[in-house]
Amino acid sequence: MRQLVVIGNGMVGHRLVEAVLSRDTDTPWQITVLGEEPRPAYDRVALSSYFDGSGEEELRLPDLAERPGVQVLLGESAAALDRGARTVTTSAGRILAYDELVLATGSSAFVPPVSGRDLPGCHVYRTIDDLEGITATAAAATGRGDTAGVVVGGGLLGLEAANALTLLGMQAHVVEMAPWLMPRQVDEGGGAVLGRLVDDTGVVCHTGAALAGIEPAPDGAGLRVLLGEEGPDRRIVDAGIVVFSVGVRPRDELARSAGLEIGPRGGAAIDAACRTSDPRIYAVGECASAEGTVYGLVAPGNAMAEVAADNLAGGDAAFTGGDTATKLKLLGVDVASFGDAQGATEGALEVVVNDAPGGTYAKLVVSDDATTLLGGVLVGDASAYAGLRPLVGRELPGDPLDLIAGDRGGSGGGVGVAALPDDAQVCSCNAVTKGAITTAIAEGETDIPALKACTKAGTSCGSCVPMLKNLLADSGIEQSSALCEHFEYSRAELVEIITATGVSTFSELIDRHGTGRGCDICKPAVASVLASLGGGHILDGEQAALQDTNDHFLANLQRNGTYSVVPRVPGGEITPDKLVVIGEVAREFGLYTKITGAQRIDLLGARVEQLPAVWARLVEAGFESGHAYGKALRTVKSCVGSTWCRYGVQDSVGMAIRLEMRYRGLRSPHKLKSAVSGCARECAEARSKDFGIIATDTGWNLYVGGNGGFTPRHAELLAADLDDETLVRYIDRYLMFYIRTADRLQRTSAWIEQLDGGLGHLRAVVVEDSLGIAAELEQDMQRHTAGYADEWRGVLEDPEKLERFVSFANAPDAPDPTIAFDIERDQPVPTGPVALGMPEPPAREPATAPSGGAARHEPAGTPV
Amino acid sequence: MSLPAREPATAPTGGAARHEPAREPADPDRLRVAACGSDKLGAERGVAVLLPDGGQVAVFRTHDDVLYAVGNIDPFSGAAVMSRGIVGDRAGEPTVASPMLKQVFSLRTGRCLDEPEVGLSTYAVELRDGVVHVCTRPDEGTTT
């Protein structure tokens, strides 16, 4: 048994231990990991998602302590290193002997030596503890009205911190000494575009600005941040919080005190095997200096961990430099840089496409003979990143200008995926190579969902989905967009056909453009399209036969054949009188009641023939259908907003009601959910919705494409600080564009993911009207709004429709004898267990009446 | 509840022969029940019919005016909902989809086209003097 001590429990230390454990060695290791932080190892790169609602649990890395032979000491750091005795003394006084030692102590945030940097309210952005401190300070500051927050440093981490402050409901200011943001990754042209894009998100950028000092505010609670020289150019920002993200410094104290050789910019100097000047001691990650370079990114750290692990196991792997490519999406802005982004190579040439009005910038750095790709910068649209990055150091597959300017036709990035080598990463989020995808295709995965499930490609940002499609096409697999066997068109194509031809019935549509008589897939889809294009009551004429059972009975089918009834409660606001009515109706009809997750009241267990009587009572009291059944707008949830809440900055209830009333009954490819939060605390959980609105000091931020359900996803910012009218206009356009172009049952998140150009394209259409259809979309919505009528009332007022609400054609009021209820927690619930699995064959019904279960089938109708 | 899976003892297992005793000579009219006026059964929609013995049948009219009747209880969920399913066709075969979990059944044979081992009973149905009539006993040997 050999003793390995790893000092540091961050991402790279964690990776090193995993890499060591994954290698078979003759003599097993006894591994001890020292972690200074009191918590288990977590994903520091994803730290910002902590503010997105991910808790510490979600950031946590797999627990090494569960692996045999591994001991993890949390909250215990290395106090001293005795190289002669080969021991480490810990902060707890423990003495650990080692055969081999790995330093993975990482780095610490650098705080520039300005006056006031130690004042309460000043933070660094490095650990979960830091984040907790920032959250507390921000809450206290916004609570007393100090809503501005200053981030010192406009690099990668600084923009992350600005994003975090925005999510905490603050107005973020970024102070960057260089003339543009992200000066290490992005050149001047890209920086200019980036600055505008960041400005557009509501973050205030102070570039070319030096931090002169920080003072306590006169009121004693806040801070005053002083920028620039004293005199007329001096700027003062009153802030509730200051976050330093200027840079990091290697944690090399231990290496220094133990007499190890130190690199020119700090950090333990290492050779190609990641050994320090003491052959028994390795150093990996941000505390190591490789050929004088200290890498501040996780990818080179991981590479070092693998190299060190290999050498510990007797191998001879070498670290030859780290990949410093970065791609990020912060505040909704795409930025990527890779290879020799700054054109430092001798004779390097640059090819630039600078579309300042369009908010995109792309630059390729190529060799002096323009044959080899050296690096590049992409701002505003980084969709070409996945295709370009793997080509660094290789021959260009074509004219460099075409590679970045060619991305106009939605080909999914400037580089044809066919030109990529097999080791090229197609999905950079999940590090999936082209080879892995073509292998999966060869093994029989023939559509996008299958490829996503099997390779994970396309499951994060979705920007590579078009490339996946191209790979499938290149393999000769045609992706059918046909709805079903009856229509060879996609839902979006059917919308176009119906709009262009004016066809208004299913029969006519299938006669002219389809085959057969339809099915449970195409009929509801066409019904939805007809309804969203303004087709009158959904049970009028032939349309009635198209509807799925929920739309047919304007209620939601439950597992025992009964239905649930949900009256609309816009914004969740309801009067006591109305509450009483709901309670009375439920009592009278013996219904199970439950508050739904969407701030409404569900009345469950109504039989078909009871529905009209239930509605009659509700409609009389002023309720209308809540559309809890169809693929339609369900609800707009809200918090109490500025009316009641101490923190609310806008009237979220009023806005939620306005939006719900505007879009009620709107039929769409999938159900639509929405929420409005009155401040950045986000109590309405708006970012889990198809469209979510979060109040700011100056207006509304509109987020789109969120969803709960099977594939949860946070909504992303579409536009910021909108006034009421602009907000409504953008939502009109967004919803109608979705209704027109999405696939059947495609949620907004998947729809945006699949749009060529993704969120950027959506923003262009909705905000900038890039397709010139905004007015048309708004008119469509206007028509819907004007034509809205309550569907329940429509049934109650139409004797012909009413006749359909019977239990049996020959015994209209006889309750279905198979429906019975038990009582659970004082309420009726379906008699169980209801079989939902596979029945055993043959499933022949006995000719006689149900007998075995008859005893339980008490006459229905008296469930309580 | 007539789910064979839950009541294997009562499920017919021997095929058509087991049904013979039930088909003793009788007035044919006593084996039929008037379901509803033809005008109450819209094209490509169904209605549920309660049989005198408490059983239920789902009766459908297809686009070309043909009437079909199958058991109303969805064998997958045990709920009496088949009459509320969407009528259509699969490769020309007239079908109804269970509104519960969407399995598709042939209206002619009752067989589930997604799970061929599962099926619905079929019933004779006819139009007499503008009234839809359904046989109160399932057809023989149509679903195995």
Interface residues (C-beta under 8 A of the other chain):
Chain A: E485 H486 S507 G516 R517 G518 C519 D520 C522 K523 P524 E542 A544 A545 L546 Q547 D548 T549 H552 F553 L557 R559 N560 G561 V608 E803 V806 S807 F808 A809 N810 A811 A814 D816 P817 T818 I819 V834 A835 L836 G837 M838 P839 E840 P841 P842 A843 R844 E845 P846 A847 T848 A849 P850 S851 G852 G853 A854 R856 H857
Chain B: M1 S2 L3 P4 A5 R6 E7 P8 A9 T10 A11 P12 T13 H19 A22 V33 A34 A35 C36 K40 L41 G42 A43 E44 R45 V47 A48 V49 L50 D53 G54 G55 Q56 V59 T62 H63 G71 I73 P75 F76 S77 G78 A79 A80 V81 R84 G85 I86 V87 G88 D89 R90 A91 G92 P94 T95 A97 P99 M100 L101 K102 V104 C112 E115 E117 V118 G119 L120 S121 V132 R137 P138 T143 T144
